[in-house]
Amino acid sequence: MKISYLALTASLLASPALAQDRVPENERRVRSDDIVVTATPTTEQAGAAIQRTPGGVAIVPDTAFKNTPVQHIKDILGYVPGVITQTRMGDDARVSIRGSGLSRAYGIRGIALYLDGVPMNTSDGLVDFFEIDPSAYRYVEVYRGGNALRYGANALGGAINLVTPTGRDTSPLDARIDGGSFGYIKGQASTGGVSGDFDWFATISAQSNDGYRDHSNGNAIRGNANVGYRFSDKVGTRFYVTAARTNQHIPGEVSKASALNAPRAANPVWVAQDQQRNVESVRISNKTSFALGDTALEVGAFYNWRHVDHPIFQYLDFTVDDYGLFARVVDDRTIGGLRNRLVAGANLHNGTIDTNQYVNAAATKGALAASMVDKSRNLSFYAEDSLFVLPDLALVAGVQYLDASRDRRDRFLSNGDQSGRKDFSLWSPKFGLLWDARSGVQLFANISRSAEVPSYDANVITAVNLKPQRATTYEIGTRGASGVLHWDVSLYRSEIRDELQCLTTGPFSACSIINAGRTVHQGIEAGLDATIPVSASGDTLVLTAAYTYSDFNFDGDPNYGNNELPGIPKHYLRAELLYKQASGFSAGPNIEWAPGHYFADNANSLKVDPYALLNLKAGFDLAEHWSLYVEGRNLTDKHYIATVAIAGVAGADAEIFNPGTGRAVFGGVRFTW
């Protein structure tokens, strides 16, 4: 049965678990849902914790995506307002929250991505979603904008935390096989269990895809496992291991005319170079938790290794070695007759990227063109305190301090020594309030600062005067429920200095990263959910909608004036209406609609056309073990632009567009026991 994140949010806001936050201290037990001795909170515990955030947040339970042909991160985040996910090829996508990284043609910046609370970004800040297995998670947490201080994150877009099951909340066997258009097939199986104080969980998946476009075939094998042990009711530890191998051909960006008139065609230059992205990765981590009366403590460590074999405009061959430590404390007690909740922590995230670049001769290494070792060091401290001046009103103040360095050692000196080092010291405060207006309804407001250090692909060492991106964000909003209606609404405005833009300059180089000066990102994020009874037997109509309004522009730029920022639609709507029978059958249409033009370049000289996609899905839960599901996507076979690699000034024939996928049907069967 599908349960949306809004329905889960509303049930948690009205639950006794959250209601106890509003009762006197001597009648309330101390709760530390943020940290539990199993080292992985349940969906309900995580939901109760996330609702204490005075800003835009969401938790997406697996019931919203498991019994569907979930292929990539868009299938998880599609109905979270404020999150724009634009597919590129295979299961790769660009994710932007509040305009974060909206100019990126590859990689993602401006969002901190976590797996079970452990960083997935490389130590210089970049991250990709193609390593994740979207059908593997118990739930996904989304912290929009400056609301991710719980993990010490400090990016414009916030943070996303992917949480895997444990042996304490999984089935002994969960298996599925999916298939569909363009040669797509995927199989997955997981298992888990408990033996006394010991529990375990493991999942593995394999997939293959011919791809909608020419030269876009790929395959992947991914695995996740964790093992936990409870030493006592007050101490627990958990070890995590994640491994992935992905191989993906890259069809490349094409002109607007080609994208709309021949959307399956690849860029012939990309084909001639046989551009690919082949990645192997292993991630190992541990989290150990302690319950100490009014205080809960979590400490941990991680190591991430990744090798990337990446023939593009040049042949990139690099290895990433990242490691880190983290500690977080949650203290919930009464001070001077008032309840006070403090979250504080420290993160160390260091790493090395060892890179060789060669001339690319049709996916064969030619002469060496560059060689370097890039080292990143990041040490951050953060704290967020919530003082309940009234039982239902909390004043929130927080701060993050980041001390970072970027150090490059150039080993290819025939074109000069590009070695160097830069250091950064950045403070980011936050203030907010959270009011439980009544049972099931919250109002919130906050002001926050964010700061982002340039990544190595920005030539952070050699670029003249390239600065960190800084932003001040103002936000107000509400979430809650009334009758059958559930809502989540935020209004925000981010005033940004030195926004980092990744401008496409041509097919034979990476994008050129610049500071854009002053820009403004402002918008509305509105989610709506309603479950309407239609029969005495328990049949219902379920409406789910997410609307995102993105009004982004330059602010008096010397080159672009007050032009609109390019990259994403100003208006974006996802909506679904499902008829659900008590017998387990469900069916209904859903739409993806971007009703207005938006721009592909800073000069606002080239537009991207509006589009609307019609989809249809159906599912049937057979007894308690079997589930069948099918989904038709883009049923009208609409030709549209899915992603733009933005430019400063783009001509009509600029090859910066990725076409969206045409008509497709996917389905599958799932067995749990």
C-alpha positions as CSV (number, residue, x, y, z in Angstrom):
1,M,0.0,0.0,0.0
2,K,1.4,3.4,-1.0
3,I,1.7,6.0,1.8
4,S,2.9,9.4,0.7
5,Y,5.4,11.5,2.8
6,L,2.7,14.0,3.5
7,A,0.4,11.4,5.0
8,L,3.2,10.1,7.1
9,T,4.1,13.7,8.2
10,A,0.5,14.4,9.2
11,S,0.2,11.2,11.2
12,L,3.4,12.0,13.1
13,L,2.4,15.5,13.9
14,A,-0.8,14.3,15.5
15,S,0.9,11.3,17.2
16,P,1.5,10.9,20.9
17,A,5.2,10.7,20.3
18,L,5.3,14.2,19.0
19,A,2.6,15.5,21.3
20,Q,4.7,14.7,24.3
21,D,7.0,17.6,23.2
22,R,4.2,19.9,24.3
23,V,3.5,18.5,27.8
24,P,5.3,19.5,31.1
25,E,8.8,18.1,31.6
26,N,7.8,16.1,34.7
27,E,5.2,14.2,32.7
28,R,7.4,13.6,29.7
29,R,10.0,10.9,29.1
30,V,13.3,12.0,27.5
31,R,13.4,11.2,23.8
32,S,16.3,11.0,21.5
33,D,14.7,9.9,18.2
34,D,17.7,11.5,16.4
35,I,20.0,8.9,17.9
36,V,19.0,5.3,19.0
37,V,21.1,2.5,20.1
38,T,20.3,0.4,17.1
39,A,22.2,3.1,15.1
40,T,19.4,3.4,12.6
41,P,16.1,5.1,13.6
42,T,12.9,3.5,12.4
43,T,10.7,5.5,9.9
44,E,8.5,6.7,12.8
45,Q,11.5,7.7,14.9
46,A,13.1,9.6,12.0
47,G,9.8,11.2,11.2
48,A,9.3,12.4,14.8
49,A,12.8,13.9,14.8
50,I,12.6,15.6,11.5
51,Q,9.4,17.4,12.5
52,R,11.4,19.4,15.1
53,T,13.0,21.3,12.2
54,P,11.8,24.9,11.8
55,G,11.9,24.7,8.0
56,G,11.2,22.7,4.9
57,V,11.8,19.0,5.4
58,A,10.3,15.7,4.2
59,I,10.6,12.0,4.9
60,V,9.7,9.6,2.1
61,P,8.9,6.1,3.3
62,D,9.5,3.1,1.2
63,T,5.8,2.5,0.9
64,A,5.8,5.4,-1.5
65,F,8.1,3.8,-4.0
66,K,8.9,0.1,-3.3
67,N,5.9,-1.3,-5.1
68,T,6.6,0.6,-8.3
69,P,9.2,0.2,-11.1
70,V,11.5,2.6,-9.3
71,Q,14.6,3.2,-11.4
72,H,16.4,6.3,-10.2
73,I,16.3,9.0,-7.6
74,K,13.5,10.9,-9.5
75,D,11.1,8.0,-8.7
76,I,11.7,8.6,-5.0
77,L,11.8,12.5,-4.8
78,G,9.2,13.2,-7.5
79,Y,6.5,14.3,-5.1
80,V,8.7,16.3,-2.7
81,P,8.1,20.0,-3.4
82,G,11.2,22.1,-4.0
83,V,13.2,19.2,-5.4
84,I,13.7,19.3,-9.2
85,T,15.1,16.1,-10.7
86,Q,16.1,16.1,-14.4
87,T,17.1,12.8,-16.0
88,R,20.2,12.7,-18.2
89,M,20.9,9.1,-19.3
90,G,20.4,5.7,-17.7
91,D,19.7,6.1,-14.0
92,D,21.7,9.4,-13.7
93,A,20.0,12.6,-13.0
94,R,20.6,16.2,-12.0
95,V,19.0,17.1,-8.6
96,S,18.5,20.7,-7.7
97,I,16.9,22.0,-4.4
98,R,16.1,25.7,-4.3
99,G,18.3,26.2,-7.4
100,S,21.4,24.4,-6.0
101,G,23.8,23.4,-8.8
102,L,21.3,24.2,-11.4
103,S,24.0,24.9,-14.0
104,R,25.8,21.5,-13.6
105,A,26.0,19.4,-16.7
106,Y,27.7,16.6,-14.8
107,G,28.1,15.9,-11.1
108,I,26.0,17.6,-8.4
109,R,26.9,20.3,-6.0
110,G,25.0,22.4,-3.4
111,I,23.5,19.2,-1.8
112,A,25.0,17.1,0.9
113,L,24.2,13.4,0.2
114,Y,24.3,10.9,3.0
115,L,23.9,7.2,3.2
116,D,22.8,6.2,6.6
117,G,24.1,9.5,7.9
118,V,27.5,9.0,6.4
119,P,28.7,11.4,3.6
120,M,28.6,10.3,0.0
121,N,30.0,13.5,-1.4
122,T,33.7,13.5,-2.3
123,S,35.8,15.6,0.1
124,D,35.8,18.5,-2.3
125,G,32.0,18.6,-2.4
126,L,30.8,16.9,-5.6
127,V,28.5,14.0,-5.7
128,D,26.6,11.8,-8.2
129,F,23.5,9.7,-7.8
130,F,24.3,6.9,-10.2
131,E,25.9,4.9,-7.4
132,I,22.8,4.6,-5.4
133,D,20.3,1.8,-5.6
134,P,16.8,3.5,-5.4
135,S,14.9,0.3,-4.4
136,A,17.2,-0.5,-1.5
137,Y,16.1,2.1,1.1
138,R,13.7,2.0,4.1
139,Y,13.1,5.8,3.8
140,V,14.7,8.9,2.5
141,E,15.1,12.2,4.5
142,V,15.1,15.5,2.6
143,Y,16.3,18.7,4.3
144,R,15.7,21.7,2.0
145,G,18.0,24.7,2.2
146,G,19.4,25.7,5.6
147,N,17.5,23.0,7.4
148,A,20.2,20.3,7.3
149,L,22.2,21.5,10.4
150,R,21.2,18.2,12.1
151,Y,24.1,16.6,10.1
152,G,26.3,19.7,10.1
153,A,25.5,20.2,6.4
154,N,25.7,23.8,5.1
155,A,24.8,23.8,1.4
156,L,22.3,26.0,-0.5
157,G,20.2,23.0,-1.4
158,G,20.4,21.3,2.0
159,A,20.8,17.5,2.4
160,I,19.4,14.1,1.4
161,N,19.9,11.1,3.6
162,L,19.3,7.6,2.2
163,V,18.5,5.1,5.0
164,T,18.8,1.3,4.5
165,P,16.8,-1.2,6.5
166,T,18.3,-3.2,9.4
167,G,17.6,-6.7,10.5
168,R,15.2,-5.3,13.0
169,D,12.8,-3.8,10.4
170,T,13.1,-6.0,7.3
171,S,11.7,-9.3,5.9
172,P,13.7,-12.5,5.9
173,L,13.3,-12.4,2.1
174,D,12.4,-9.5,-0.2
175,A,12.9,-10.1,-3.9
176,R,11.8,-8.3,-7.1
177,I,12.3,-8.3,-10.8
178,D,11.5,-5.4,-13.0
179,G,11.6,-4.9,-16.8
180,G,10.3,-2.8,-19.6
181,S,11.1,-0.6,-22.6
182,F,14.5,0.0,-24.1
183,G,15.9,-3.4,-22.8
184,Y,15.5,-2.5,-19.2
185,I,15.7,-5.3,-16.7
186,K,16.6,-5.4,-13.0
187,G,16.6,-8.0,-10.3
188,Q,17.0,-7.4,-6.6
189,A,17.0,-9.5,-3.4
190,S,17.5,-8.7,0.2
191,T,17.5,-10.6,3.5
192,G,17.9,-9.8,7.2
193,G,17.2,-11.1,10.6
194,V,17.8,-10.9,14.4
195,S,19.6,-13.2,16.7
196,G,19.5,-11.9,20.3
197,D,21.4,-8.6,20.4
198,F,22.8,-9.2,16.9
199,D,21.1,-8.3,13.6
200,W,22.0,-8.1,10.0
201,F,20.7,-6.9,6.6
202,A,22.0,-7.4,3.1
203,T,20.7,-6.5,-0.4
204,I,22.1,-6.9,-3.9
205,S,20.8,-5.8,-7.3
206,A,21.8,-6.1,-10.9
207,Q,20.5,-4.3,-13.9
208,S,21.0,-3.8,-17.6
209,N,19.6,-1.1,-19.9
210,D,19.9,-0.6,-23.7
211,G,18.9,3.0,-23.2
212,Y,16.4,5.2,-25.0
213,R,19.0,7.1,-26.9
214,D,21.8,5.7,-29.1
215,H,25.0,5.1,-27.2
216,S,23.3,5.2,-23.8
217,N,23.4,1.5,-22.8
218,G,24.6,0.6,-19.4
219,N,24.7,-1.9,-16.5
220,A,25.2,-1.9,-12.8
221,I,25.7,-4.2,-9.8
222,R,25.1,-2.7,-6.3
223,G,25.1,-4.1,-2.8
224,N,24.4,-2.8,0.7
225,A,24.9,-4.6,4.0
226,N,24.9,-3.7,7.6
227,V,25.5,-5.6,10.9
228,G,24.4,-4.3,14.3
229,Y,25.0,-5.3,17.9
230,R,23.4,-4.1,21.1
231,F,25.8,-4.2,24.0
232,S,23.0,-3.0,26.3
233,D,19.9,-0.8,26.2
234,K,22.3,2.1,26.3
235,V,25.0,1.2,23.9
236,G,24.8,-0.1,20.3
237,T,27.0,-0.2,17.2
238,R,26.5,-0.8,13.5
239,F,28.9,-1.5,10.6
240,Y,28.0,-0.6,7.0
241,V,29.4,-1.8,3.7
242,T,28.3,-0.6,0.3
243,A,29.8,-1.5,-3.0
244,A,28.8,-0.7,-6.6
245,R,30.0,-1.2,-10.1
246,T,28.4,0.9,-12.9
247,N,29.2,1.1,-16.6
248,Q,27.4,3.7,-18.7
249,H,27.8,5.0,-22.2
250,I,27.2,8.7,-22.6
251,P,25.1,9.9,-25.6
252,G,26.1,13.6,-25.1
253,E,24.2,16.9,-25.4
254,V,22.7,17.8,-28.8
255,S,21.2,20.9,-30.3
256,K,17.6,21.9,-29.5
257,A,16.4,20.9,-33.0
258,S,18.0,17.5,-32.7
259,A,16.7,16.9,-29.2
260,L,13.1,17.7,-30.3
261,N,13.1,16.2,-33.8
262,A,15.5,13.2,-33.4
263,P,15.5,12.6,-29.6
264,R,17.0,9.1,-29.8
265,A,20.1,10.3,-31.7
266,A,23.4,10.7,-29.8
267,N,25.9,13.4,-30.4
268,P,28.3,12.0,-33.2
269,V,31.3,13.5,-31.4
270,W,30.5,11.6,-28.2
271,V,30.0,8.4,-30.3
272,A,33.3,8.8,-32.1
273,Q,35.1,9.3,-28.8
274,D,33.1,6.4,-27.3
275,Q,32.4,8.5,-24.2
276,Q,31.7,6.4,-21.1
277,R,31.5,6.6,-17.3
278,N,32.7,3.4,-15.5
279,V,32.8,3.5,-11.7
280,E,33.8,1.0,-9.0
281,S,33.2,2.0,-5.4
282,V,33.4,0.6,-1.9
283,R,32.2,2.4,1.2
284,I,32.8,1.2,4.8
285,S,31.6,2.9,7.9
286,N,30.6,2.5,11.6
287,K,28.3,4.3,13.9
288,T,28.2,3.7,17.7
289,S,25.5,5.2,19.9
290,F,25.3,5.8,23.6
291,A,22.3,6.7,25.7
292,L,23.5,8.7,28.7
293,G,20.4,9.8,30.7
294,D,19.2,13.2,29.2
295,T,22.0,12.9,26.6
296,A,22.5,10.7,23.5
297,L,25.9,10.5,21.8
298,E,26.8,9.1,18.4
299,V,30.3,8.7,17.1
300,G,31.6,7.1,13.9
301,A,34.1,6.8,11.1
302,F,34.1,6.1,7.4
303,Y,36.2,5.3,4.4
304,N,35.1,5.7,0.8
305,W,37.1,4.4,-2.2
306,R,36.1,5.0,-5.8
307,H,37.9,4.4,-9.1
308,V,36.5,6.2,-12.2
309,D,37.4,5.1,-15.7
310,H,36.0,8.0,-17.7
311,P,36.7,8.6,-21.4
312,I,35.1,11.9,-22.4
313,F,36.7,14.8,-24.2
314,Q,39.9,13.5,-22.6
315,Y,40.4,10.1,-21.0
316,L,40.1,10.6,-17.2
317,D,41.4,7.9,-14.9
318,F,41.2,8.8,-11.3
319,T,40.9,7.3,-7.8
320,V,39.2,8.8,-4.8
321,D,40.2,8.0,-1.3
322,D,38.1,9.7,1.4
323,Y,38.0,9.2,5.1
324,G,36.4,10.9,8.1
325,L,35.3,10.9,11.6
326,F,32.1,12.4,13.1
327,A,30.5,12.9,16.5
328,R,27.0,14.2,17.4
329,V,25.4,14.8,20.7
330,V,21.7,15.4,21.5
331,D,20.9,16.8,25.0
332,D,17.2,17.2,26.0
333,R,16.7,18.6,29.5
334,T,15.0,21.4,31.5
335,I,17.0,24.5,32.2
336,G,15.5,27.2,34.4
337,G,12.1,25.7,34.1
338,L,12.2,25.6,30.3
339,R,12.7,22.7,28.1
340,N,16.0,22.9,26.1
341,R,17.1,20.7,23.3
342,L,20.7,20.9,22.0
343,V,22.2,19.2,19.0
344,A,25.9,19.7,18.5
345,G,28.7,17.9,16.6
346,A,31.9,17.8,14.7
347,N,32.8,16.4,11.3
348,L,36.2,15.6,9.8
349,H,36.1,14.8,6.0
350,N,39.5,14.5,4.3
351,G,40.4,13.0,1.0
352,T,42.7,12.6,-2.0
353,I,41.9,12.5,-5.7
354,D,44.7,11.0,-7.8
355,T,44.1,11.9,-11.4
356,N,45.7,11.1,-14.8
357,Q,44.2,12.6,-18.0
358,Y,45.1,11.3,-21.4
359,V,44.2,12.1,-25.0
360,N,41.0,10.1,-25.7
361,A,41.3,8.1,-28.9
362,A,38.0,6.3,-29.1
363,A,38.0,5.2,-25.5
364,T,41.7,4.3,-25.7
365,K,44.3,6.1,-23.6
366,G,46.6,8.3,-25.8
367,A,49.4,10.6,-24.7
368,L,49.4,11.9,-21.1
369,A,47.7,15.3,-21.0
370,A,47.6,16.1,-17.2
371,S,48.5,14.4,-13.9
372,M,47.7,15.7,-10.4
373,V,47.0,14.8,-6.8
374,D,44.3,16.9,-5.2
375,K,43.9,16.8,-1.4
376,S,40.9,18.2,0.5
377,R,40.6,18.8,4.2
378,N,37.3,19.8,5.9
379,L,36.8,20.2,9.6
380,S,33.5,21.6,10.8
381,F,31.7,22.2,14.1
382,Y,28.0,22.9,14.5
383,A,25.4,23.4,17.1
384,E,21.6,24.0,17.1
385,D,19.7,24.8,20.2
386,S,15.9,24.8,20.6
387,L,14.6,26.6,23.7
388,F,10.9,26.0,24.4
389,V,9.8,29.4,25.7
390,L,6.3,27.9,25.7
391,P,5.3,24.2,25.7
392,D,4.3,24.6,22.0
393,L,6.8,27.3,20.9
394,A,10.5,26.8,20.4
395,L,13.1,29.5,19.5
396,V,16.0,28.0,17.5
397,A,19.5,29.3,17.1
398,G,22.4,27.5,15.4
399,V,25.8,28.0,13.9
400,Q,28.3,26.1,11.7
401,Y,32.0,26.8,11.3
402,L,34.0,25.3,8.5
403,D,37.7,25.2,8.2
404,A,38.7,23.8,4.8
405,S,41.7,23.6,2.5
406,R,42.3,22.5,-1.1
407,D,45.9,21.5,-2.0
408,R,47.0,20.4,-5.5
409,R,50.3,18.8,-6.5
410,D,50.8,19.0,-10.2
411,R,52.8,16.1,-11.7
412,F,52.5,17.2,-15.4
413,L,54.8,20.2,-15.7
414,S,55.2,20.6,-19.5
415,N,52.5,23.3,-19.5
416,G,53.6,24.9,-16.2
417,D,53.3,24.0,-12.6
418,Q,49.6,24.3,-11.5
419,S,50.4,23.3,-7.9
420,G,49.0,25.4,-5.1
421,R,46.9,25.6,-2.0
422,K,43.9,27.6,-0.8
423,D,42.4,27.9,2.7
424,F,38.9,28.8,3.7
425,S,37.3,29.8,7.0
426,L,33.5,30.2,6.9
427,W,30.9,30.9,9.6
428,S,27.2,30.3,9.0
429,P,24.6,31.2,11.6
430,K,20.9,30.2,11.8
431,F,17.9,31.5,13.7
432,G,14.3,30.2,13.6
433,L,11.1,29.4,15.5
434,L,8.8,26.4,15.5
435,W,5.2,26.7,16.7
436,D,2.8,23.8,17.2
437,A,-0.3,25.8,16.6
438,R,-2.5,22.8,17.4
439,S,-2.4,19.1,17.2
440,G,-1.3,18.2,13.7
441,V,-0.4,21.7,12.6
442,Q,3.0,23.5,12.7
443,L,4.1,27.0,11.6
444,F,7.8,27.8,11.2
445,A,10.2,30.5,10.1
446,N,14.0,30.8,9.9
447,I,16.9,32.8,8.6
448,S,20.1,30.9,7.7
449,R,23.5,31.4,6.0
450,S,25.2,28.9,3.8
451,A,28.7,28.7,2.3
452,E,30.1,26.4,-0.3
453,V,33.8,26.0,-1.2
454,P,34.5,25.4,-5.0
455,S,35.3,21.9,-6.0
456,Y,38.5,20.8,-7.9
457,D,36.7,20.7,-11.3
458,A,36.4,24.5,-10.8
459,N,40.2,24.8,-10.9
460,V,39.9,26.1,-7.4
461,I,43.7,26.4,-7.1
462,T,44.5,28.2,-10.4
463,A,41.3,30.2,-11.1
464,V,41.9,33.8,-10.4
465,N,39.7,35.2,-7.6
466,L,37.3,32.3,-7.6
467,K,35.4,32.7,-4.3
468,P,33.2,30.5,-2.1
469,Q,29.5,30.8,-2.7
470,R,27.6,32.4,0.2
471,A,23.8,32.8,0.7
472,T,21.4,34.2,3.2
473,T,18.0,32.5,3.1
474,Y,14.7,33.6,4.6
475,E,11.9,31.1,5.0
476,I,8.4,30.8,6.4
477,G,6.0,27.9,6.1
478,T,3.5,25.4,7.6
479,R,2.8,21.7,7.5
480,G,0.0,19.7,8.9
481,A,-3.4,18.1,8.3
482,S,-7.1,19.0,8.6
483,G,-9.6,16.2,7.9
484,V,-8.5,14.3,4.8
485,L,-6.2,17.1,3.6
486,H,-2.4,17.1,4.4
487,W,-0.1,20.0,3.4
488,D,3.5,21.1,3.4
489,V,4.1,24.7,2.2
490,S,7.3,26.8,2.3
491,L,8.1,30.3,0.9
492,Y,11.8,31.2,0.7
493,R,14.2,33.8,-0.6
494,S,17.9,33.3,-0.9
495,E,20.2,36.3,-1.6
496,I,23.4,34.8,-3.0
497,R,26.9,36.3,-3.5
498,D,29.4,34.7,-5.9
499,E,27.0,31.9,-7.0
500,L,29.1,29.1,-8.6
501,Q,28.1,28.5,-12.2
502,C,29.3,25.8,-14.5
503,L,29.1,27.2,-18.0
504,T,29.4,24.9,-21.0
505,T,31.9,26.2,-23.5
506,G,32.1,23.3,-26.1
507,P,32.4,19.6,-26.6
508,F,36.2,19.4,-26.1
509,S,36.4,20.7,-22.5
510,A,34.8,20.5,-19.1
511,C,32.5,23.4,-18.2
512,S,34.1,26.6,-17.1
513,I,33.2,27.5,-13.5
514,I,32.8,31.2,-12.6
515,N,31.3,33.3,-9.8
516,A,28.1,34.9,-11.0
517,G,28.1,37.9,-8.6
518,R,24.8,38.7,-6.9
519,T,21.8,36.5,-7.6
520,V,18.4,35.8,-6.0
521,H,16.7,32.5,-5.7
522,Q,13.1,32.7,-4.4
523,G,10.1,30.5,-4.6
524,I,7.2,28.5,-3.3
525,E,7.3,24.8,-2.4
526,A,3.8,23.3,-1.9
527,G,2.8,19.7,-1.3
528,L,-0.8,18.5,-1.0
529,D,-2.2,15.1,-0.2
530,A,-5.8,13.9,0.3
531,T,-7.3,10.5,0.9
532,I,-11.0,10.6,0.2
533,P,-13.3,7.6,1.1
534,V,-15.5,6.6,-1.8
535,S,-17.2,3.4,-0.6
536,A,-18.3,1.6,2.6
537,S,-15.9,-1.2,1.7
538,G,-12.9,1.0,2.2
539,D,-12.1,2.1,-1.3
540,T,-10.5,5.5,-1.6
541,L,-9.3,8.2,-4.0
542,V,-5.8,9.4,-3.2
543,L,-4.6,12.8,-4.5
544,T,-0.9,13.7,-4.3
545,A,0.5,16.9,-5.7
546,A,3.8,18.8,-5.5
547,Y,4.2,22.3,-7.0
548,T,7.5,24.2,-7.2
549,Y,7.8,27.8,-8.2
550,S,11.3,28.9,-8.9
551,D,11.9,32.6,-9.5
552,F,15.7,32.9,-10.0
553,N,17.5,35.9,-11.4
554,F,20.7,37.9,-11.6
555,D,20.7,41.0,-9.4
556,G,22.3,43.9,-11.3
557,D,25.0,41.8,-13.0
558,P,27.3,43.8,-15.2
559,N,26.9,41.3,-18.1
560,Y,23.4,40.0,-17.6
561,G,21.6,42.7,-15.7
562,N,18.5,41.2,-14.0
563,N,18.1,38.3,-16.4
564,E,16.5,35.1,-15.3
565,L,18.9,32.3,-14.2
566,P,18.8,29.4,-16.7
567,G,18.4,25.7,-16.1
568,I,15.0,24.8,-14.6
569,P,11.4,25.6,-15.2
570,K,9.8,28.5,-13.3
571,H,6.7,26.4,-12.7
572,Y,6.8,22.7,-12.1
573,L,4.0,20.4,-11.1
574,R,3.8,16.7,-10.3
575,A,0.2,15.3,-9.6
576,E,-1.3,11.9,-9.2
577,L,-4.8,10.6,-8.6
578,L,-5.1,6.9,-7.6
579,Y,-8.2,4.8,-7.1
580,K,-7.4,2.3,-4.4
581,Q,-9.5,-0.7,-3.6
582,A,-9.5,-2.4,-0.2
583,S,-8.7,-5.6,-2.0
584,G,-5.2,-4.3,-2.9
585,F,-5.8,-3.0,-6.4
586,S,-4.9,0.5,-7.3
587,A,-4.7,2.5,-10.6
588,G,-4.7,6.0,-11.8
589,P,-3.0,8.7,-13.9
590,N,-0.3,11.2,-13.0
591,I,1.2,14.1,-14.8
592,E,4.5,16.0,-14.9
593,W,3.9,19.6,-16.2
594,A,6.3,22.5,-16.8
595,P,3.9,25.0,-18.3
596,G,6.2,27.9,-19.3
597,H,9.4,28.5,-21.2
598,Y,12.7,28.8,-19.4
599,F,16.1,29.8,-20.6
600,A,19.2,27.7,-21.5
601,D,21.8,30.5,-21.1
602,N,22.6,33.5,-19.0
603,A,22.0,35.9,-21.8
604,N,18.4,34.7,-22.1
605,S,18.8,34.3,-25.8
606,L,17.7,30.6,-26.1
607,K,14.5,29.2,-24.6
608,V,13.5,25.7,-23.6
609,D,9.9,24.8,-24.5
610,P,7.2,23.9,-22.0
611,Y,6.0,20.3,-21.8
612,A,3.4,18.0,-20.2
613,L,3.8,14.3,-19.7
614,L,0.9,11.9,-19.1
615,N,1.6,8.7,-17.2
616,L,-0.6,5.9,-15.9
617,K,0.2,3.3,-13.2
618,A,-1.5,0.3,-11.6
619,G,-0.7,-2.2,-8.9
620,F,-2.1,-5.2,-7.1
621,D,-1.1,-6.5,-3.7
622,L,-1.9,-10.2,-3.7
623,A,-2.5,-11.5,-0.2
624,E,0.5,-10.6,2.0
625,H,3.4,-11.8,-0.1
626,W,3.1,-10.8,-3.7
627,S,2.8,-7.4,-5.4
628,L,2.4,-6.7,-9.1
629,Y,2.9,-3.2,-10.6
630,V,3.1,-1.6,-14.0
631,E,3.5,2.0,-15.2
632,G,3.3,3.7,-18.6
633,R,5.3,6.9,-18.9
634,N,5.1,9.7,-21.4
635,L,2.1,8.0,-23.0
636,T,1.7,10.7,-25.7
637,D,5.4,10.2,-26.7
638,K,6.0,13.9,-26.1
639,H,9.4,15.2,-27.4
640,Y,10.8,17.5,-24.8
641,I,14.0,18.7,-23.1
642,A,14.9,17.0,-19.9
643,T,18.2,18.7,-19.0
644,V,20.2,21.7,-20.2
645,A,24.0,22.1,-19.8
646,I,23.7,25.9,-19.6
647,A,26.0,28.4,-21.3
648,G,26.8,32.1,-20.9
649,V,25.5,32.9,-24.4
650,A,24.0,30.1,-26.5
651,G,23.3,30.2,-30.3
652,A,20.4,28.4,-31.9
653,D,22.6,25.4,-32.8
654,A,24.3,25.1,-29.3
655,E,24.7,21.5,-28.4
656,I,23.6,21.8,-24.7
657,F,20.4,19.8,-24.5
658,N,19.5,16.3,-23.3
659,P,16.2,15.0,-24.7
660,G,13.6,13.4,-22.4
661,T,12.7,9.7,-22.6
662,G,9.9,8.8,-25.0
663,R,6.9,6.6,-24.5
664,A,7.8,3.7,-22.2
665,V,6.2,0.9,-20.1
666,F,7.8,-0.7,-17.1
667,G,6.5,-3.3,-14.7
668,G,7.5,-5.8,-12.1
669,V,6.7,-8.3,-9.5
670,R,7.8,-8.3,-5.8
671,F,7.7,-11.1,-3.3
672,T,8.2,-10.6,0.5
673,W,8.2,-13.3,3.2
